[in-house]
Structure formats: C-alpha cells, structure tokens
Amino acid sequence: MDITNPRILTGIVTSNKADKTVTVKIERKVKHPLYGKIMRRSTKVHAHDENNVANIGDFVSVKECKPFSKTKTWILEESDSSGGDS
C-alpha cells in the first residue's frame, strides 16, 4: 500500500551512526502568534538509508513512507553530499 501523496521534506543530517538509518533535522519558520516575530522551529526524524550514503552535514530530502520501525517512518529520497565532510 503506497501513500498517494507523501510529504517530502528537506533537512540536514545530524547523525549517521546507526546502520541504514540517518537522523535528519528539519527546520521551519513560524510566526509568533502575538508578537509576530519569525522564529525557527526544528524537528528531528529518523530516515531509512538503504546504502548508507548520507554523511553528517549533508542536505537531504526525505519522503514519508510506511513504518520501518517504531520511530522510522521516512525514507531517504536524495542526498546532496556537498554539505558533509568526506
């Protein structure tokens, strides 16, 4: 069963220590409801990286998918390795 319209988000890899798993920090900007200041909010998600290609600091796109485990419900879509250290 495929998701018909999966969410695709971009973020920065913060950890790649686990096998076939990366932790991605996704930042978004929200406006404060009372004062109007633009603030950065972030969330961390675990994504499936089948070939272990992503390194720390890489900009990656992750796509929503069926759960691989209790916390891993995203899959690595594409990796831009220019941001990471080789």
C-alpha positions, 0 to 999 in steps of 0.5 A, a space after each residue: 500500500 503506497 501513500 498517494 501523496 507523501 510529504 517530502 521534506 528537506 533537512 540536514 543530517 545530524 547523525 549517521 551512526 546507526 546502520 541504514 538509518 540517518 537522523 535528519 533535522 528539519 527546520 521551519 519558520 513560524 510566526 509568533 502568534 502575538 508578537 509576530 516575530 519569525 522564529 525557527 522551529 526544528 524537528 528531528 526524524 529518523 530516515 531509512 538509508 538503504 546504502 548508507 550514503 548520507 554523511 553528517 552535514 549533508 542536505 537531504 530530502 526525505 519522503 514519508 513512507 510506511 513504518 520501518 520501525 517504531 520511530 522510522 517512518 521516512 525514507 531517504 529520497 536524495 542526498 546532496 553530499 556537498 554539505 558533509 565532510 568526506 
